[in-house]
């Protein structure tokens, strides 16, 4: 990958064979899931290979939908929550609400000429499209609001970045100095030759700021334009603090094997996409989880779904087989707690176990459902599973919280589990105590054993409902 000589905290990551870019300053807010796609990791073919994310570039619809599913798995969203732009190089920014969920993906757009979007609704995935133009990301950590805008040369002259901030201010009370912003992968100055009329528009709009660092004339009468610097200027003048702004150092046109570029391919290309989603973390997160998910015991026909989720969440040597999952669900359905996405009717995650009077976790609990004792005072937890696209919303914690409360009401005394050392701190935050390295050798891996006492002691607990 070719990079320009400028500092940037943008990182290229990969999940499940799908690479994508993220910005550290946005990630560090702890409030969003976001990413910028590459052309790799998808199923499209030919000049659209392989991660084309446009329904209008001549691709097969099933390919595009599979590509969105793969991006969702990698970044952590479900495609049914996408909200797509309708880009026509305007400065129009639209407030997106719950009513817009799925527009452009599961239902038709009922708006036009939208190059920017803002929202404060958790779970909505704002989505804009690119093949050289500039993606602009905005996160307001104070008012828990986000914005995402597409800025080509026309949008830059119209200062769509500033318009986006104004829209966030009017809708949510956003102050630019609080906002974390990022300028994403797009065409660099070395690759972006423009005509005199475009250059004149920038000189008129930016005045003295349109110096040779932003725009310079060549002997052929054409100009080289730096959209990164121009958008940086727009955002700084709008009140974004320099320490809150990250700017890309990766050019779409310089990296045609990694990114789609209209200029590099003379228009024969697919589309990249920027994604930005506000997660459900925060004071209203539990209300949002209750709105989105139904929490209940597993139903007879859902065991195979649970097994597939287990296959996705764990490596083969650790995952429960479909046969064993079916046996567990048949033997002790009341010891499953599943989270069902109300929109799709499918499982998003689950927690399951077997009750017993035994005091120490052993591997046989994973393979022998007949060890189940319905009157047992202890529960051996066998798996906490959440699909990747549902992570980052607090769903795993909510499953544990509800499971603890439910089993406490049944008179259980203790929950036990085994986990990798890397997960110990996560479970400690959920109220479990680390008992040290377990005797378990399940999957040929070293495990820690942890427990949670369910007796009502009156102390303040994360799981007191």
Secondary structure as UniProt FT lines:
FT   STRAND          10..15
FT   TURN            16..17
FT   STRAND          18..23
FT   HELIX           24..27
FT   TURN            28..29
FT   STRAND          32..37
FT   HELIX           46..48
FT   HELIX           61..75
FT   HELIX           79..81
FT   STRAND          82..84
FT   STRAND          93..95
FT   HELIX           98..100
FT   TURN            101..102
FT   TURN            104..106
FT   STRAND          116..119
FT   TURN            122..123
FT   STRAND          125..130
FT   STRAND          134..140
FT   TURN            141..144
FT   STRAND          145..151
FT   HELIX           153..157
FT   TURN            158..159
FT   HELIX           160..172
FT   HELIX           176..178
FT   STRAND          179..183
FT   HELIX           189..191
FT   STRAND          193..194
FT   HELIX           196..206
FT   HELIX           207..209
FT   TURN            212..214
FT   STRAND          215..217
FT   TURN            219..220
FT   STRAND          223..225
FT   HELIX           227..237
FT   TURN            238..239
FT   HELIX           242..244
FT   STRAND          245..247
FT   TURN            252..254
FT   TURN            256..258
FT   HELIX           262..265
FT   TURN            266..267
FT   STRAND          272..278
FT   TURN            283..284
FT   HELIX           285..292
FT   STRAND          293..296
FT   HELIX           300..302
FT   HELIX           303..313
FT   TURN            316..318
FT   HELIX           322..331
FT   HELIX           333..335
FT   STRAND          336..341
FT   TURN            342..344
FT   STRAND          347..356
FT   HELIX           364..367
FT   HELIX           369..371
FT   TURN            374..375
FT   STRAND          378..386
FT   HELIX           388..390
FT   TURN            391..392
FT   HELIX           395..409
FT   TURN            410..411
FT   STRAND          414..419
FT   HELIX           421..423
FT   HELIX           424..429
FT   TURN            430..431
FT   STRAND          433..437
FT   HELIX           442..444
FT   STRAND          448..453
FT   TURN            462..463
//
